[in-house]
Amino acid sequence: MAKQRIPWFDNMKGILIFLMVFGHLIETYRDSYFSAHYLYNVIYSFHMPLFILISGYFFRPNRIDRIVQVLSVFVIWQLINGVFQKLINDNEIVSFSSDSRIMDIFDPYWAMWFLLGIAVWSAITPYVLRLRYPLLIALGLAIWISYVDDVTKWFSLRKLINFYPYFLIGYYLANKNIVMSLKKRAHSWKQPFRWGAIAIVLAYFGSALFLTKKGGFTELLFMSKSYDYFDWSFLKGGTIQLILYGAITILSIALMLLVPQEKKLAFFNKLGVYSLFIYMIHTNIVRLFRKFETELLTLHIALALVICLLFAAAICWLVTRQPVLNFFKPLIQPKMRWSLKQVNDHSKQKEVAS
């Protein structure tokens, strides 16, 4: 029996994945033009936290088959990205020698850290939830690792720990029925919660404008730098980071309340259904775009932004065509049940008893 999809979440994921593709396309203009930098910051403020929050919302413990599948996809696309990056950037066929970058499987290429994060977070969360104060511990670890200067690049460890609180927040939003409760209170434009959500989003747009002008906001959103990078003390950095978690969580919930809930959103709903396909495929298309973009686009930012917007829509539309989905399905949704032992009923009973 096919799993029934919820249009609300597919609408959200579709909007987020479109913004992600657009954000990656305009990234090369970020340092040269304020308008591109501002748009980039707006997108990066919430698109990954909200994606992670949604992943936490739908998290179910003890899904080892799901974890194995996600890890398999990560390894497959880590190799694919390694080959393409070498080919596109250096015009060389990648080497599979022991010291080759492609063999460093746990140093994720570009956007691949998110997939590794989903696998790691899903594996550790059942144990984290057995602690007395899971979210407080996750926040404390995030502050600690943000204060430490020398952190290994393996597993994108700093980002995985820094973004993990959003995964837990998503789980609690589902477990405590908070999102569905707010959904009922913001179902129509006659309800104050809907207008409150608009006020939060508009206030954020103004805040992002101020923070972009001030500088350093982009690096803060990446959550990949230590406090020393910003010249912050432990107390100042920890306070700012906690405020950021709170502000982005409130912003994310406000954005959720503004997305159509019952009706499938034209164009975006299908993008949400196949968001993982777009996520995995688009990065190498963006690499090609950056390599072959014309000088005209770098001189006229308005033209560049319009073209990037149209090209993002074209990428998303193309990837969701059935022939493309069929071709990439074995690489993005591999069937990995063959790799797992079948657990007999006696073993299951022992596991439950323990």
N, C-alpha and C positions, 0 to 999 in steps of 0.2 A: 504493500500500500504506500503510495507516494506521500511524502511529508507535506502537510498543508503549510503554505508560506503565509507570512503576515505582511500585507502590502506596506504597512507603516515602516517596518524596518528595511524592506527592500527599497522603498523610496529614499530613505535616509542613506543607505549604503550606495545607491546609485548617484546621489548628489555628491557624496564624499569622494567616490572614486573618480568622478568627472573632475572635481576640483583638484584632486591629487595629480591627475594627468596634466591639467592646465598649469598647476603650480610647478611641476617639473619642467614644463616647456618654457616658462618665463624665468626660470632660475638664472639663466645666463645674463639676463638684463637687470638682475636685482641690485648689483653693486653700481650700476651706471645711471639708473633712472629711479627717482623717488616713487613714481606711480607703480612701477613694477615691484619695487621693494615693499611698498605698503600692501599691495594685493597679496604678495607672497607671505607676508607676516600674518595677514588676516586668515589666509587659508591654513597656514601651519599652526596657528593658535589652537585649532580645534580638530583638524581632519584626522590626525593620528590618535589623539586622545579619545575622540568619539568612536572611531573604529575599534579601539581597544576596549572602550567601555561597552560597546555592543557585543564584542566577543565575550567579555566577562558576563554580560547579561544572559547569554545563551550557554554559558559554561555548564557542563554536567560532569560530575566526578566519575572516576573509574572508566573513562572511555579510552582505554589503551589502544584500541584499533584506530581511533581518530588521531591520537598522538603519533603513532607509527606512520600513518598516512601523511600527516603534515611534515614530519621529519624527512620522509622519502621525497616529498615535493621540494623541500628545501635543498636537499643534496642534489637532486636532478637539476634544479635551476641555478644553484650555485655553480655547477659545472658549465651550464649553458651560458650564464652571464660571464664567466671567466673566459670562455672561448670568444664570445662576441666582443667583450671589452678589448681584448688583445687584438682582434681582427679590425675593429672599427677605429680604435685609437692609435694603434701602432702598425697597422697593416701587416701583422705577423700572425702565423698560425701558432697557437699557444703550445708551450712545451709542458709535458707531463712529468718533468724531472722532479725529484724529491723536494727541491727547494723552490719549485714554481708556486706562484701566488694561488693558482687554481687548486693546488693540493692542500692549501691551508683552509680546510673545509669549515672550520669554526670561526673564521674571520670573515663575516658576511659581506658580500658585495652590496653596496648601495642600499636599496630598499629591502634586501633580503633579511635584515635583522628582525623585521616584524614577524615573518613566518617562523623564524627560530624562536622568537619571543612567545608566540602562541603555543608552540610545543612545550617550551620550558614552563610557562605559566600554568598550562593545563596539567602538567605533570606534578608540580609542587603544590598547587592550590589545595588539593584535598588534605594535605598535611599541614599547610599553613592555617587552614580553617579550624584545625584541632587546637590551635593555640588560643589563649584567653583573649588577646586583643590583636587580631590579625592585621587590621588596617593600620593601627598605631605602630605596630612593628614594621610593616612595609614602609610607612612614611619615615620612620626613624632610620631604616637602612638606606632609604633614598637620600636623606639629608647627609648621612655619614659618607656615602660613596661620592656625593657631590663635593664634599669638603676635601676628600683625599685627592692628591694630585696624580699619583702614579697608579693607574688602573689598567689592567690588561685589556687589549682589544678583543681578545677571544670572547666569543659569544656576544659581542657588543655589550659587554657586561654592564657598563655604566648606564646605557640606555635601557637595557632590560630591567634593571633594578629601579631606575627612575620612572619608567612608565608603568611598572607593575601596579602601583596604587589605583590607576584607572581601571585595570582589569578587576580588582577587588571591589571597587566602587560599583562597577557594572553588575557584578554578582549580587551585591547587597541591594541594589535598586530593584532587581528581580525578586530576590528572596524576601524582601520586606514589602513587596508589591507597591513600591513608591511610584514607579513610572506609570503603571496602569491607573493608579489613583489620580495622579496629575493629569493623565490623558483624559479622564472623564471630566475633569474640571476645566479643560481647555479645548473642549470638543468643538466649540463654535465661537464666532467672533463676538457673541453677546456675553461671553464669560470673561471676567477680569484677568484670569490666569493667562489667557491668550494675549491680551494687551500688555500684561506684565512681561511676558516673554519678548515682545517687540521692544519694549523699553530697555530690557537687558541687552539685546542685540545691538540696538542703536548706541547705547552707552559704550558698548565694547568697541564699535567702529570708531568712536571718538577717542577712546583710550588708546587703541592701536595706532591711530594717527599720531598722537602725542609720543608714544613709546618708540615709534619708528623714527621720528625726528630726533629723539634723544639718542638713539643708537644702542647697540648691544642687545636689542630685543630678539633678533633672529637667533643668535647663539643661545640665548636663554631658552627659547622654544625647542631647540634641538635636544636639550638636556644631555649634552655630550661633553660639557666643559666643567671644570672644577670651579669652586668659588674664587680660587686664586686668579683665574683668568679675568674675572670681573673686579678683582681687588676688593673682595668682600671678606669680612670676618665670618667665623662660624655662626654667630648669632644673627648677623644681618642676612647671610645667605640662607640659613634655615628658615628665617621669617619670611623672606621673599618667596622661597620655594613653596612653603605652606600656603601663602596667599595665592600663588599661581595655581596650585592644585584646586583650591576652593573656587577661584574665579572661573577657571576653565570648566570645572564640573558644572557650575551654575549656567555658564554659557552653553555648554553641550545640551543640558536638559532643556534650556529655553529654545534652542534650535530644533530639538526633537519635537517640541510642542507646536512648532510652526509648520512642520511637514504634514501634508495630508495623511490622514490616519486610516481611513477605510477604503479610499479610492486609489487605484494604481495610477501613479503619476506618469504621464506620457513620456516616453524616451527613457527617463531615469529609472523607472521600476525594473526594466529588463537589465539595465546596467547593474542594478543592485543584485539581481539574481545571479549574474555572472561576474560579480566584482572581482573574484579571485583570478579569473581568466584575464581580465583587464590589468589587474595588479601585476601579474607575472609577465605578461607579454609586452606591456607598454614601455618598460624601461629601455629595452634595446632599440625600439622605434625612436624614443627620445634621444638616445645616443646618436643615431643616424641624423636626426634633425639638427642636433647641435654641430655635427661635423660638416653638414652641407648647407647650413643657413647662410643666406646671402648677406652681403654688407649692407644692403638696403634696409634690412630689418633692424640692424644695430644703429642705424642713423635716424630712423623714424619709429619711436616707441609706440605711438598710437597704432600704426600699421602692424607692428610686431605683436601687440597685444590682441588685436582683432584676428590676425592669422593664427596665433597660438590658440585662441578660443575656438576657432573653426576647426583647426587641426586636432584639438583635443576631442571635439565632438566626432570628427571623422574616425579617429583611432578607436573610440569607444563603440561607435556604430559598427566598424569593420570587425572588431574582435567578437562581437555578439552575433555575427552571421553564423548560420548553422554549419556550413562547411569548415569554417575556422574553428568553431567549438569542437566539432567532431575530430579534427586533425590534432588538436592540442589536448583533448580530454585524457588520453593515457598518460600525459606528462603532468597534468594538473589535478586529475582525480584518479590516480592509479589505485587499482584494487589490491590491497595489501593483506587481505585476510589469510592468504596462503602462508604468510610469514609468522602467523601466530598459532600457538598450540591451542587445540580445542580443550576447553575446561569441562570436565565431566561433572555430573550433578553432585557426586560425593565431594569433589574439591570445592564446588560452589558453597555447599553447606558448611564445610569447614571454614571457608573464608568469611561467611556471614557470622558464624559462631565466634570467630576471633575478633 
